[in-house]
């Protein structure tokens, strides 16, 4: 609701108004995706499927494709499996974020 209607306090509105506003959200909104159980937006799924098909076509003409080995990994399957979400880290405060960021930069040798 905040993304489209700039409503941050849902308790301030009647349930009927919230229901009308929620029904007007586009299908690619985070709320609708959560409600329908979609893991990724439709456009992302289509692009991933196009990528997979092109990778498969390219692979078929390669030496590995001729011998039927080293199939290309499916980006669509990776996105749908949710495996990409396991490395996400969140922070409660900006200070926590800055501390973690500086640690990563120090370990990488970018800052001393």
MMTF fields as JSON, N, C-alpha, C and O atoms, coordinates in Angstrom:
{
  "mmtfVersion": "1.0.0",
  "mmtfProducer": "UNKNOWN",
  "numBonds": 447,
  "numAtoms": 448,
  "numGroups": 112,
  "numChains": 1,
  "numModels": 1,
  "chainsPerModel": [1],
  "groupsPerChain": [112],
  "chainIdList": ["A"],
  "bondAtomList": [4, 2, 8, 6, 12, 10, 16, 14, 20, 18, 24, 22, 28, 26, 32, 30, 36, 34, 40, 38, 44, 42, 48, 46, 52, 50, 56, 54, 60, 58, 64, 62, 68, 66, 72, 70, 76, 74, 80, 78, 84, 82, 88, 86, 92, 90, 96, 94, 100, 98, 104, 102, 108, 106, 112, 110, 116, 114, 120, 118, 124, 122, 128, 126, 132, 130, 136, 134, 140, 138, 144, 142, 148, 146, 152, 150, 156, 154, 160, 158, 164, 162, 168, 166, 172, 170, 176, 174, 180, 178, 184, 182, 188, 186, 192, 190, 196, 194, 200, 198, 204, 202, 208, 206, 212, 210, 216, 214, 220, 218, 224, 222, 228, 226, 232, 230, 236, 234, 240, 238, 244, 242, 248, 246, 252, 250, 256, 254, 260, 258, 264, 262, 268, 266, 272, 270, 276, 274, 280, 278, 284, 282, 288, 286, 292, 290, 296, 294, 300, 298, 304, 302, 308, 306, 312, 310, 316, 314, 320, 318, 324, 322, 328, 326, 332, 330, 336, 334, 340, 338, 344, 342, 348, 346, 352, 350, 356, 354, 360, 358, 364, 362, 368, 366, 372, 370, 376, 374, 380, 378, 384, 382, 388, 386, 392, 390, 396, 394, 400, 398, 404, 402, 408, 406, 412, 410, 416, 414, 420, 418, 424, 422, 428, 426, 432, 430, 436, 434, 440, 438, 444, 442],
  "bondOrderList": [1, 1, 1, 1, 1, 1, 1, 1, 1, 1, 1, 1, 1, 1, 1, 1, 1, 1, 1, 1, 1, 1, 1, 1, 1, 1, 1, 1, 1, 1, 1, 1, 1, 1, 1, 1, 1, 1, 1, 1, 1, 1, 1, 1, 1, 1, 1, 1, 1, 1, 1, 1, 1, 1, 1, 1, 1, 1, 1, 1, 1, 1, 1, 1, 1, 1, 1, 1, 1, 1, 1, 1, 1, 1, 1, 1, 1, 1, 1, 1, 1, 1, 1, 1, 1, 1, 1, 1, 1, 1, 1, 1, 1, 1, 1, 1, 1, 1, 1, 1, 1, 1, 1, 1, 1, 1, 1, 1, 1, 1, 1],
  "groupList": [{"groupName": "UNK", "atomNameList": ["N", "CA", "C", "O"], "elementList": ["N", "C", "C", "O"], "formalChargeList": [0, 0, 0, 0], "bondAtomList": [1, 0, 2, 1, 3, 2], "bondOrderList": [1, 1, 2], "singleLetterCode": "X", "chemCompType": "L-PEPTIDE LINKING"}],
  "groupTypeList": [0, 0, 0, 0, 0, 0, 0, 0, 0, 0, 0, 0, 0, 0, 0, 0, 0, 0, 0, 0, 0, 0, 0, 0, 0, 0, 0, 0, 0, 0, 0, 0, 0, 0, 0, 0, 0, 0, 0, 0, 0, 0, 0, 0, 0, 0, 0, 0, 0, 0, 0, 0, 0, 0, 0, 0, 0, 0, 0, 0, 0, 0, 0, 0, 0, 0, 0, 0, 0, 0, 0, 0, 0, 0, 0, 0, 0, 0, 0, 0, 0, 0, 0, 0, 0, 0, 0, 0, 0, 0, 0, 0, 0, 0, 0, 0, 0, 0, 0, 0, 0, 0, 0, 0, 0, 0, 0, 0, 0, 0, 0, 0],
  "groupIdList": [1, 2, 3, 4, 5, 6, 7, 8, 9, 10, 11, 12, 13, 14, 15, 16, 17, 18, 19, 20, 21, 22, 23, 24, 25, 26, 27, 28, 29, 30, 31, 32, 33, 34, 35, 36, 37, 38, 39, 40, 41, 42, 43, 44, 45, 46, 47, 48, 49, 50, 51, 52, 53, 54, 55, 56, 57, 58, 59, 60, 61, 62, 63, 64, 65, 66, 67, 68, 69, 70, 71, 72, 73, 74, 75, 76, 77, 78, 79, 80, 81, 82, 83, 84, 85, 86, 87, 88, 89, 90, 91, 92, 93, 94, 95, 96, 97, 98, 99, 100, 101, 102, 103, 104, 105, 106, 107, 108, 109, 110, 111, 112],
  "secStructList": [7, 2, 2, 2, 2, 7, 7, 7, 7, 4, 4, 4, 1, 7, 2, 2, 2, 2, 2, 2, 2, 2, 2, 6, 1, 7, 6, 6, 1, 2, 2, 2, 2, 2, 2, 2, 6, 7, 1, 1, 7, 2, 2, 2, 2, 2, 2, 2, 2, 2, 2, 2, 2, 2, 2, 2, 2, 2, 2, 2, 6, 1, 2, 2, 2, 2, 2, 6, 7, 1, 7, 7, 7, 7, 2, 2, 2, 2, 2, 2, 2, 6, 4, 4, 4, 4, 4, 7, 7, 7, 7, 1, 1, 2, 2, 2, 2, 2, 2, 2, 2, 2, 2, 2, 2, 2, 2, 6, 6, 1, 7, 7],
  "xCoordList": [0.822, 0.0, 0.869, 0.524, 1.979, 2.841, 3.446, 3.63, 3.754, 4.4, 3.494, 3.974, 2.208, 1.294, 0.431, 0.157, 0.004, -0.931, -0.323, -0.985, 0.912, 1.593, 0.837, 0.764, 0.283, -0.411, 0.526, 0.873, 0.932, 1.876, 1.209, 1.736, 0.081, -0.626, -1.946, -2.951, -1.932, -3.125, -4.247, -5.419, -3.892, -4.916, -5.761, -6.835, -5.289, -6.002, -7.186, -8.023, -7.257, -8.327, -9.288, -8.889, -10.55, -11.501, -11.137, -10.527, -11.516, -11.191, -11.793, -11.157, -12.983, -13.624, -12.803, -12.665, -12.264, -11.434, -10.156, -9.728, -9.541, -8.321, -8.584, -7.747, -9.744, -10.085, -10.228, -9.77, -10.853, -11.017, -9.65, -9.367, -8.82, -7.485, -6.651, -5.941, -6.724, -5.952, -6.395, -5.568, -7.684, -8.161, -7.677, -7.645, -7.302, -6.821, -5.327, -4.812, -4.618, -3.171, -2.874, -3.612, -1.803, -1.442, -0.93, -0.484, -0.99, -0.576, 0.895, 1.269, 1.734, 3.159, 3.521, 4.702, 2.537, 2.83, 3.231, 2.821, 4.031, 4.493, 3.34, 3.377, 2.314, 1.171, 0.424, 0.089, 0.163, -0.554, 0.3, -0.221, 1.595, 2.458, 2.464, 2.434, 2.503, 2.472, 1.146, 1.119, 0.045, -1.29, -1.484, -2.064, -0.997, -1.181, -0.094, -0.204, 0.938, 2.001, 3.032, 3.816, 3.039, 4.028, 5.394, 5.528, 6.407, 7.756, 8.453, 9.231, 8.169, 8.794, 7.73, 6.733, 7.921, 6.948, 6.888, 7.843, 5.763, 5.569, 6.635, 7.141, 6.975, 7.968, 9.34, 10.065, 9.694, 10.967, 10.956, 11.956, 9.829, 9.715, 9.864, 10.564, 9.213, 9.319, 10.747, 11.242, 11.405, 12.794, 13.71, 14.614, 13.48, 14.29, 14.062, 15.012, 12.818, 12.522, 13.149, 13.648, 13.126, 13.777, 15.281, 15.885, 15.87, 17.305, 17.607, 18.555, 16.797, 17.034, 16.943, 17.755, 15.956, 15.814, 16.997, 17.498, 17.441, 18.596, 19.87, 20.691, 20.033, 21.211, 21.173, 22.206, 19.982, 19.858, 20.157, 20.828, 19.657, 19.945, 21.437, 21.991, 22.081, 23.525, 24.274, 25.227, 23.84, 24.486, 24.35, 25.285, 23.182, 22.962, 23.984, 24.34, 24.455, 25.407, 26.857, 27.765, 27.093, 28.461, 28.918, 28.123, 30.205, 30.731, 30.099, 29.837, 29.854, 29.187, 27.761, 27.289, 27.086, 25.722, 25.654, 24.721, 26.645, 26.684, 26.829, 26.308, 27.55, 27.773, 26.776, 26.786, 25.916, 24.876, 25.373, 24.827, 26.381, 26.91, 26.974, 26.886, 27.126, 27.233, 26.068, 26.264, 24.869, 23.68, 23.744, 24.217, 23.284, 23.287, 22.266, 21.199, 22.609, 21.709, 20.523, 20.652, 19.382, 18.169, 18.037, 17.95, 18.022, 17.825, 16.406, 16.193, 15.445, 14.05, 13.905, 13.269, 14.486, 14.405, 15.09, 14.613, 16.2, 16.895, 16.021, 15.93, 15.374, 14.505, 13.282, 12.872, 12.705, 11.51, 11.804, 10.929, 13.017, 13.358, 13.586, 13.526, 13.849, 14.096, 15.511, 15.814, 16.386, 17.773, 18.505, 19.493, 18.036, 18.719, 18.485, 19.202, 17.498, 17.161, 18.006, 17.934, 18.79, 19.468, 20.632, 21.036, 21.177, 22.304, 21.883, 22.735, 20.597, 20.109, 20.308, 19.949, 20.874, 21.085, 20.39, 20.485, 19.698, 18.991, 19.52, 20.123, 19.28, 19.773, 18.653, 17.8, 18.665, 17.638, 17.951, 17.038, 19.226, 19.608, 20.657, 21.31, 20.8, 21.82, 23.221, 24.14, 23.375, 24.686, 25.097, 26.261, 24.126, 24.423, 24.867, 25.804, 24.186, 24.548, 25.961, 26.765, 26.258, 27.584, 28.682, 29.753, 28.435, 29.42, 29.702, 30.861, 28.649, 28.818, 29.492, 30.341, 29.117, 29.706, 31.206, 32.005, 31.578, 32.992, 33.786, 34.94, 33.178, 33.856, 34.145, 35.245, 33.163, 33.354, 34.422, 35.256, 34.402, 35.394, 36.8, 37.768, 36.917, 38.235, 38.758, 39.933, 37.878, 38.287, 38.695, 39.576, 38.072, 38.401, 39.617, 40.092, 40.126, 41.292, 40.976, 41.882, 39.71, 39.331, 39.566, 39.799, 39.505, 39.816, 40.743, 40.754, 41.502, 42.418, 42.0, 42.659],
  "yCoordList": [-1.194, 0.0, 1.263, 2.266, 1.197, 2.374, 2.691, 3.857, 1.65, 1.843, 2.572, 3.393, 2.289, 2.864, 3.996, 4.965, 3.871, 4.851, 5.76, 6.689, 5.51, 6.291, 6.201, 7.177, 5.035, 4.79, 3.968, 2.837, 4.535, 3.866, 3.339, 2.424, 3.888, 3.466, 2.817, 3.501, 1.496, 0.792, 0.807, 0.669, 0.973, 1.002, 2.273, 2.32, 3.296, 4.577, 4.557, 5.459, 3.535, 3.473, 2.328, 1.313, 2.487, 1.39, 0.204, 0.374, -0.982, -2.201, -2.165, -2.631, -1.63, -1.575, -0.729, -1.085, 0.379, 1.242, 0.513, 0.571, -0.171, -0.922, -2.029, -2.295, -2.673, -3.74, -3.196, -3.826, -2.045, -1.427, -1.034, -1.266, -0.446, -0.044, -1.269, -1.245, -2.331, -3.545, -4.188, -4.732, -4.132, -4.732, -3.961, -4.508, -2.709, -1.9, -1.981, -1.36, -2.743, -2.879, -3.689, -4.618, -3.345, -4.12, -5.512, -5.712, -6.464, -7.837, -7.968, -8.926, -7.038, -7.119, -6.414, -6.325, -5.914, -5.279, -6.355, -7.51, -5.966, -6.934, -7.545, -8.733, -6.761, -7.268, -8.342, -9.391, -8.086, -9.073, -10.327, -11.442, -10.144, -11.303, -12.162, -13.39, -11.521, -12.255, -12.989, -14.151, -12.315, -12.899, -14.093, -15.104, -13.973, -15.051, -16.119, -17.158, -15.88, -16.865, -16.84, -17.779, -15.772, -15.647, -15.363, -14.501, -16.079, -15.842, -14.723, -13.96, -14.63, -13.596, -12.989, -13.646, -11.748, -11.131, -11.876, -12.545, -11.748, -12.426, -12.038, -12.893, -10.758, -10.311, -10.925, -11.282, -11.046, -11.671, -13.146, -13.667, -13.82, -15.229, -15.399, -16.304, -14.54, -14.635, -14.388, -15.098, -13.397, -13.126, -14.291, -14.634, -14.897, -16.048, -17.228, -17.927, -17.458, -18.544, -18.294, -19.224, -17.04, -16.694, -16.953, -17.519, -16.536, -16.781, -18.275, -18.709, -19.059, -20.496, -21.13, -21.987, -20.709, -21.26, -20.888, -21.722, -19.635, -19.217, -19.931, -20.316, -20.107, -20.827, -22.278, -22.845, -22.877, -24.258, -24.379, -25.318, -23.426, -23.446, -23.3, -23.997, -22.396, -22.22, -23.48, -23.891, -24.084, -25.295, -26.44, -27.22, -26.542, -27.634, -27.635, -28.695, -26.463, -26.371, -26.463, -26.428, -26.579, -26.671, -28.132, -29.043, -28.342, -29.708, -30.475, -31.672, -29.774, -30.433, -30.83, -31.897, -29.983, -30.283, -31.476, -32.278, -31.588, -32.723, -34.036, -35.072, -33.968, -35.179, -35.302, -36.295, -34.297, -34.368, -34.197, -34.813, -33.389, -33.188, -31.695, -30.848, -31.392, -30.013, -29.135, -28.073, -29.595, -28.798, -27.453, -27.392, -26.378, -25.077, -25.074, -25.68, -24.384, -24.287, -23.396, -22.468, -23.685, -22.926, -21.754, -21.946, -20.561, -19.361, -19.35, -18.95, -19.788, -19.836, -20.746, -20.368, -21.931, -22.859, -22.294, -22.49, -21.598, -20.98, -19.923, -19.868, -19.081, -18.042, -18.628, -18.144, -19.662, -20.266, -21.073, -21.238, -21.575, -22.387, -21.534, -22.035, -20.246, -19.372, -19.455, -18.872, -20.169, -20.312, -18.976, -18.839, -18.003, -16.713, -15.907, -14.937, -16.283, -15.518, -15.867, -15.161, -16.906, -17.35, -16.448, -16.495, -15.634, -14.78, -13.368, -12.491, -13.132, -11.8, -11.535, -12.357, -10.398, -9.999, -8.665, -7.776, -8.517, -7.268, -6.658, -7.342, -5.364, -4.623, -3.788, -3.271, -3.662, -2.876, -1.389, -0.564, -1.041, 0.371, 0.657, -0.25, 1.924, 2.347, 2.074, 1.768, 2.186, 1.927, 0.469, 0.174, -0.455, -1.874, -2.127, -2.887, -1.484, -1.626, -1.103, -1.769, 0.077, 0.676, -0.184, -0.323, -0.757, -1.627, -2.853, -3.209, -3.495, -4.67, -4.301, -5.041, -3.161, -2.699, -2.451, -2.885, -1.758, -1.469, -2.744, -2.842, -3.727, -5.008, -5.684, -6.194, -5.689, -6.302, -5.559, -6.183, -4.239, -3.447, -3.656, -3.706, -3.777, -4.034, -5.418, -5.572, -6.427, -7.786, -7.881, -8.669, -7.092, -7.113, -6.259, -6.276, -5.516, -4.684, -3.369, -2.715, -2.959, -1.715, -0.508, 0.598, -0.725, 0.338, -0.251, -1.461, 0.605, 0.126, 0.605, 0.296],
  "zCoordList": [0.0, 0.0, 0.0, -0.624, 0.696, 0.764, -0.6, -0.949, -1.367, -2.66, -3.649, -4.431, -3.629, -4.616, -4.083, -4.791, -2.835, -2.293, -1.224, -0.761, -0.83, 0.225, 1.558, 2.305, 1.842, 3.098, 3.972, 3.629, 5.09, 5.975, 7.243, 7.876, 7.617, 8.811, 8.399, 8.206, 8.266, 7.804, 8.833, 8.482, 10.099, 11.155, 11.109, 11.707, 10.41, 10.378, 9.402, 9.427, 8.544, 7.54, 7.84, 8.41, 7.458, 7.622, 6.724, 5.668, 7.156, 6.413, 5.009, 4.064, 4.853, 3.537, 2.568, 1.397, 3.043, 2.185, 1.808, 0.655, 2.765, 2.475, 1.46, 0.597, 1.562, 0.618, -0.793, -1.746, -0.941, -2.262, -2.829, -4.004, -1.995, -2.451, -2.821, -3.826, -2.034, -2.309, -3.615, -4.347, -3.915, -5.165, -6.383, -7.486, -6.202, -7.309, -7.544, -8.473, -6.708, -6.896, -8.153, -8.479, -8.858, -10.056, -9.671, -8.541, -10.589, -10.268, -9.899, -9.222, -10.323, -10.012, -8.708, -8.372, -7.968, -6.68, -5.673, -5.789, -4.689, -3.698, -2.931, -2.61, -2.627, -1.868, -2.652, -2.103, -3.927, -4.75, -4.957, -4.948, -5.142, -5.315, -4.055, -4.136, -2.903, -1.633, -1.481, -1.074, -1.807, -1.672, -2.605, -2.21, -3.845, -4.823, -4.748, -5.399, -3.974, -3.831, -4.946, -5.087, -5.741, -6.817, -6.223, -5.355, -6.683, -6.183, -6.943, -6.369, -8.241, -9.07, -9.974, -10.272, -10.416, -11.332, -12.668, -13.064, -13.345, -14.631, -15.651, -16.378, -15.705, -16.694, -16.405, -17.333, -15.141, -14.78, -15.17, -15.664, -14.948, -15.319, -16.827, -17.282, -17.604, -19.061, -19.535, -20.41, -18.968, -19.35, -18.986, -19.749, -17.828, -17.424, -18.361, -18.716, -18.765, -19.699, -21.07, -21.703, -21.528, -22.798, -22.699, -23.61, -21.593, -21.382, -21.413, -22.068, -20.703, -20.651, -22.038, -22.387, -22.826, -24.173, -25.066, -25.819, -24.978, -25.786, -25.345, -26.179, -24.041, -23.54, -24.01, -24.366, -24.012, -24.466, -25.965, -26.394, -26.756, -28.199, -28.47, -29.32, -27.749, -27.919, -27.507, -28.169, -26.419, -25.92, -26.926, -27.108, -27.582, -28.53, -29.655, -30.171, -30.037, -31.146, -30.682, -31.512, -29.391, -28.876, -28.862, -29.094, -28.589, -28.518, -27.359, -27.471, -26.235, -25.108, -25.473, -25.081, -26.214, -26.628, -27.567, -27.503, -28.435, -29.353, -28.597, -29.009, -27.477, -26.674, -25.526, -24.8, -25.358, -24.336, -22.914, -21.999, -22.704, -21.352, -21.026, -21.916, -19.757, -19.257, -19.709, -20.298, -19.424, -19.749, -19.035, -17.9, -19.663, -18.979, -17.839, -17.943, -16.755, -15.603, -15.963, -16.761, -15.376, -15.653, -14.682, -13.469, -15.221, -14.408, -13.839, -12.695, -14.64, -14.19, -12.974, -11.99, -13.034, -11.899, -10.663, -9.546, -10.853, -9.726, -9.069, -7.843, -9.876, -9.327, -8.629, -7.574, -9.214, -8.633, -7.38, -6.529, -7.257, -6.085, -4.851, -3.728, -5.051, -3.908, -3.378, -2.337, -4.074, -3.63, -3.577, -2.856, -4.326, -4.369, -3.098, -2.852, -2.28, -1.085, 0.125, 1.132, 0.073, 1.285, 1.711, 2.872, 0.816, 1.162, 1.534, 1.679, 1.69, 2.022, 3.508, 4.351, 3.812, 5.199, 5.409, 4.562, 6.519, 6.788, 8.085, 8.912, 8.243, 9.393, 9.981, 9.259, 11.289, 11.968, 11.968, 11.97, 11.966, 12.0, 10.937, 10.42, 10.628, 9.663, 10.21, 9.452, 11.517, 12.134, 11.966, 11.696, 12.129, 11.931, 10.495, 10.252, 9.542, 8.134, 7.882, 7.231, 8.393, 8.186, 8.795, 8.205, 9.952, 10.592, 9.725, 9.506, 9.234, 8.377, 7.065, 6.569, 6.503, 5.241, 5.401, 4.572, 6.46, 6.704, 6.94, 6.522, 7.61, 7.828, 6.492, 6.278, 5.594, 4.274, 3.483, 2.826, 3.542, 2.813, 3.374, 2.616, 4.697, 5.313, 4.924, 4.591, 4.968, 4.601, 3.147, 2.803, 2.288, 0.866, 0.534, -0.602, 1.506, 1.28, 0.604, 0.087, 0.591, -0.046, 0.852, 0.365, 2.177, 3.126, 4.192, 4.42, 4.827, 5.865, 7.224, 8.217]
}
